[in-house]
Amino acid sequence: MNKAEIIEIINSFLVEEFEVEGDAITPEANLKETLGLDSLDYVDLVVTIEANFGVKLGEADFVGIATFQNFYDLIENKIKAKG
């Protein structure tokens, strides 16, 4: 799975799950602010990532994740590490 496919899958479920406009999701946009994430939303996000990509995310994984690009990179690295 290449990065473009990862981004497409992530953006697709974010638009559906978090009811955000697709054009609001840009690599430099703030993940938390754009999606309006609260603690329960993070749980939904983690479950959805695990279901779509088979990788687990923990609280520590979100440290330093500010933008969508950071999030895409995190998921790509987790998939590569799973390998």
Backbone as numpy.savetxt, mean C-alpha at the origin, in Angstrom:
# Nx Ny Nz CAx CAy CAz Cx Cy Cz
6.35 -10.65 -10.88 5.50 -9.47 -10.88 6.39 -8.23 -10.88
6.16 -7.36 -11.84 7.01 -6.17 -11.90 6.38 -5.02 -11.10
7.13 -3.95 -10.97 6.69 -2.82 -10.14 5.40 -2.19 -10.67
5.27 -2.07 -11.98 4.06 -1.48 -12.55 2.82 -2.31 -12.20
2.96 -3.64 -12.22 1.84 -4.51 -11.84 1.50 -4.36 -10.36
2.53 -4.27 -9.53 2.32 -4.07 -8.10 1.56 -2.77 -7.85
2.00 -1.71 -8.49 1.36 -0.39 -8.32 -0.08 -0.44 -8.80
-0.32 -1.08 -9.93 -1.67 -1.17 -10.47 -2.61 -1.91 -9.51
-2.16 -3.01 -8.96 -2.97 -3.79 -8.01 -3.23 -2.98 -6.75
-2.19 -2.36 -6.21 -2.34 -1.56 -4.99 -3.32 -0.42 -5.22
-3.11 0.35 -6.27 -3.99 1.50 -6.54 -5.44 1.07 -6.75
-5.63 -0.05 -7.42 -6.97 -0.54 -7.69 -7.72 -0.84 -6.39
-7.07 -1.57 -5.47 -7.80 -1.86 -4.24 -7.89 -0.67 -3.31
-6.96 0.27 -3.39 -7.06 1.47 -2.56 -8.25 2.32 -2.99
-8.45 2.44 -4.31 -9.59 3.21 -4.82 -10.89 2.56 -4.36
-10.95 1.23 -4.45 -12.18 0.52 -4.09 -12.39 0.49 -2.58
-11.36 0.12 -1.84 -11.48 -0.08 -0.39 -11.62 1.24 0.38
-10.87 2.25 -0.03 -10.83 3.50 0.73 -11.62 4.63 0.06
-12.29 4.29 -1.04 -13.17 5.24 -1.73 -12.49 6.59 -1.99
-11.29 6.50 -2.55 -10.52 7.69 -2.89 -10.43 7.77 -4.42
-10.38 8.96 -4.94 -10.25 9.14 -6.39 -8.88 8.64 -6.85
-8.86 7.93 -7.95 -7.62 7.38 -8.47 -6.58 8.43 -8.76
-7.01 9.61 -9.21 -6.03 10.65 -9.54 -5.43 11.30 -8.29
-5.99 11.01 -7.12 -5.40 11.52 -5.86 -4.21 10.67 -5.43
-4.11 9.48 -6.01 -3.02 8.57 -5.66 -1.87 8.80 -6.62
-0.88 9.54 -6.14 0.33 9.80 -6.91 1.52 9.36 -6.06
2.64 9.03 -6.69 3.79 8.55 -5.92 4.21 9.48 -4.79
4.08 10.80 -5.00 4.56 11.74 -3.97 3.49 12.15 -2.96
2.25 11.70 -3.16 1.16 12.05 -2.23 1.36 11.34 -0.89
0.89 11.98 0.19 0.98 11.42 1.52 -0.05 10.29 1.67
0.43 9.11 1.99 -0.42 7.92 2.10 -1.52 8.10 3.15
-1.15 8.47 4.35 -2.10 8.56 5.45 -3.14 9.66 5.20
-2.69 10.82 4.76 -3.61 11.94 4.52 -4.54 11.68 3.34
-4.00 11.15 2.26 -4.81 10.91 1.06 -5.90 9.88 1.32
-5.55 8.83 2.06 -6.52 7.77 2.32 -7.34 8.01 3.58
-6.92 8.98 4.41 -7.62 9.24 5.66 -7.54 8.06 6.60
-6.35 7.47 6.71 -6.17 6.24 7.49 -6.26 6.45 8.99
-7.02 5.55 9.64 -7.00 5.45 11.09 -6.46 4.06 11.43
-6.41 3.71 12.70 -5.79 2.45 13.09 -6.51 1.23 12.49
-7.83 1.26 12.40 -8.56 0.15 11.79 -8.29 0.05 10.29
-8.12 1.19 9.66 -7.80 1.18 8.23 -6.45 0.52 7.96
-5.50 0.73 8.86 -4.19 0.08 8.70 -4.35 -1.43 8.75
-5.23 -1.92 9.63 -5.48 -3.36 9.72 -6.06 -3.85 8.38
-7.04 -3.13 7.85 -7.61 -3.50 6.55 -6.55 -3.50 5.46
-5.68 -2.51 5.49 -4.61 -2.40 4.50 -3.67 -3.60 4.59
-3.28 -3.97 5.79 -2.38 -5.10 6.02 -3.01 -6.40 5.53
-4.28 -6.60 5.86 -5.00 -7.81 5.44 -5.10 -7.87 3.92
-5.40 -6.75 3.29 -5.53 -6.70 1.84 -4.20 -6.97 1.15
-3.13 -6.42 1.68 -1.79 -6.67 1.11 -1.45 -8.15 1.22
-1.73 -8.73 2.38 -1.43 -10.15 2.56 -2.25 -11.01 1.58
-3.52 -10.67 1.40 -4.38 -11.43 0.49 -3.94 -11.30 -0.96
-3.49 -10.12 -1.35 -3.12 -9.88 -2.75 -1.70 -10.31 -3.10
-0.79 -10.19 -2.14 0.62 -10.44 -2.44 1.27 -11.54 -1.62
0.57 -12.04 -0.61 1.13 -13.12 0.21 2.28 -12.69 1.10
2.34 -11.41 1.42 3.40 -10.92 2.32 2.75 -10.31 3.56
3.44 -10.45 4.67 2.93 -9.91 5.93 3.60 -8.57 6.23
2.80 -7.66 6.77 3.31 -6.36 7.19 3.07 -6.21 8.69
4.05 -5.66 9.36 3.90 -5.37 10.77 3.94 -3.87 11.01
3.69 -3.50 12.23 3.69 -2.07 12.58 5.02 -1.41 12.23
6.10 -2.12 12.47 7.43 -1.57 12.20 7.64 -1.27 10.71
6.95 -2.02 9.85 7.09 -1.79 8.41 6.61 -0.41 7.99
5.69 0.17 8.75 5.12 1.46 8.39 5.94 2.65 8.89
6.96 2.38 9.69 7.84 3.46 10.14 8.58 4.00 8.91
8.47 5.27 8.69 9.15 5.89 7.55 8.34 5.85 6.26
7.15 5.26 6.30 6.29 5.23 5.11 5.42 6.48 5.13
5.74 7.42 4.26 4.97 8.66 4.20 4.20 8.77 2.90
4.83 8.38 1.80 4.22 8.57 0.48 3.80 7.23 -0.12
3.01 7.33 -1.17 2.64 6.11 -1.89 3.88 5.43 -2.46
4.86 6.22 -2.93 6.09 5.62 -3.45 6.79 4.80 -2.39
6.85 5.32 -1.16 7.45 4.55 -0.05 6.70 3.22 0.13
5.38 3.30 0.04 4.54 2.11 0.23 4.77 1.10 -0.91
4.80 1.58 -2.15 5.07 0.69 -3.28 6.42 0.00 -3.11
7.42 0.77 -2.72 8.77 0.21 -2.54 8.77 -0.85 -1.44
8.05 -0.59 -0.35 7.95 -1.55 0.75 7.37 -2.87 0.25
6.27 -2.79 -0.46 5.61 -4.02 -0.95 6.51 -4.74 -1.96
7.12 -3.99 -2.86 8.03 -4.61 -3.83 9.18 -5.32 -3.12
9.77 -4.70 -2.12 10.87 -5.31 -1.37 10.43 -6.54 -0.60
9.22 -6.50 -0.04 8.68 -7.66 0.69 8.46 -8.84 -0.26
7.95 -8.54 -1.45 7.74 -9.61 -2.45 9.06 -10.20 -2.89
10.05 -9.36 -3.14 11.37 -9.84 -3.53 12.00 -10.68 -2.43
11.85 -10.25 -1.18 12.44 -10.99 -0.06 11.77 -12.35 0.12
10.49 -12.40 -0.19 9.74 -13.66 -0.09 10.23 -14.65 -1.13
10.60 -14.11 -2.26 11.18 -14.69 -3.34 11.10 -15.85 -4.08
